[in-house]
Amino acid sequence: MVVRYCLFFLLLLPIRSLCQHAVVSATKMNVLYIGIKNPISFAVENAKCSELTLVVENGSAEKTSECEYDVMVTKPGSSLIFIIKGKDTLYRTPYRVWNIPTPVISEGKSDGVLFLDSLRTRSGLLATMENFNFDARCSIVSFDIEIYRSRKLSGKSKIRCSECFKKIENKYYVTESIFSGKNKGEQFNSLLKDFIQNKLLPGDRMFIENIKAIGPDNSIRLLTTRTFRVQ
């Protein structure tokens, strides 16, 4: 019986060291994101920050000030954060680890309208991460673009075409591709820039697809195809 009580007491010792009252918080979010610096602050009861060290599982931690660290994590799932004093672990807590959100093309209004004058002042295509509270930038790797224009066809006979048509006051319109190309990087290449400056007209439609972007985590994402009407 004495031996059993001794064993029970020994098992309690490491648990007591982990139960010291502490607070650990991600400064901006309640999760850790891969590929960016996640600010972490902490405080431990009856302990000075100068005596403490923060250690992260599956990642690294860089001290930025007293009781504040920038944490980098490497794989999604969960990761333990430890507060250590000397050789003792005073506190540990799990954090969720997520990939950063997929960026979206930030051009145009919500209804898919691009103003021609505004478009002619732009030098390229921009992508952002919506509702993301970190200063994380992503850049466009490449995209394909197709520009269509509708023209009126005379006569009343029904015209068959590979694209589309619509009847307006007994007239028919056919939609034709007037520009097609691939663009590397986020800056418009010379052909696309020249077309936008000199040939693009209100009423034209732009289809931007196969948009590839790279974020701070160095992963390449395929973004959603966007359709714009030039106004």
Rosetta blueprint (number, residue, H / E / L):
1 M L
2 V H
3 V H
4 R H
5 Y H
6 C H
7 L H
8 F H
9 F H
10 L H
11 L H
12 L H
13 L H
14 P H
15 I H
16 R H
17 S H
18 L H
19 C L
20 Q L
21 H L
22 A E
23 V E
24 V E
25 S E
26 A E
27 T L
28 K L
29 M L
30 N L
31 V E
32 L E
33 Y E
34 I E
35 G L
36 I L
37 K L
38 N E
39 P E
40 I E
41 S E
42 F E
43 A E
44 V E
45 E L
46 N L
47 A L
48 K L
49 C H
50 S H
51 E H
52 L L
53 T E
54 L E
55 V E
56 V E
57 E L
58 N L
59 G E
60 S E
61 A E
62 E E
63 K E
64 T E
65 S E
66 E L
67 C L
68 E E
69 Y E
70 D E
71 V E
72 M E
73 V E
74 T L
75 K L
76 P L
77 G E
78 S E
79 S E
80 L E
81 I E
82 F E
83 I E
84 I E
85 K E
86 G L
87 K L
88 D E
89 T E
90 L E
91 Y E
92 R E
93 T E
94 P E
95 Y E
96 R E
97 V E
98 W E
99 N L
100 I L
101 P L
102 T L
103 P L
104 V E
105 I E
106 S L
107 E L
108 G L
109 K L
110 S L
111 D L
112 G L
113 V E
114 L E
115 F L
116 L H
117 D H
118 S H
119 L H
120 R H
121 T H
122 R L
123 S L
124 G E
125 L L
126 L L
127 A E
128 T E
129 M L
130 E L
131 N L
132 F L
133 N L
134 F L
135 D L
136 A L
137 R L
138 C L
139 S E
140 I E
141 V E
142 S E
143 F E
144 D E
145 I E
146 E E
147 I E
148 Y E
149 R E
150 S E
151 R E
152 K E
153 L E
154 S L
155 G L
156 K L
157 S L
158 K L
159 I L
160 R L
161 C L
162 S L
163 E L
164 C L
165 F E
166 K E
167 K E
168 I E
169 E L
170 N L
171 K E
172 Y E
173 Y E
174 V E
175 T E
176 E E
177 S E
178 I E
179 F E
180 S E
181 G E
182 K E
183 N E
184 K E
185 G L
186 E L
187 Q E
188 F L
189 N L
190 S H
191 L H
192 L H
193 K H
194 D H
195 F H
196 I H
197 Q H
198 N H
199 K L
200 L L
201 L L
202 P L
203 G L
204 D L
205 R E
206 M E
207 F E
208 I E
209 E E
210 N E
211 I E
212 K E
213 A E
214 I E
215 G L
216 P L
217 D L
218 N L
219 S L
220 I E
221 R E
222 L E
223 L E
224 T L
225 T L
226 R E
227 T E
228 F E
229 R E
230 V E
231 Q L
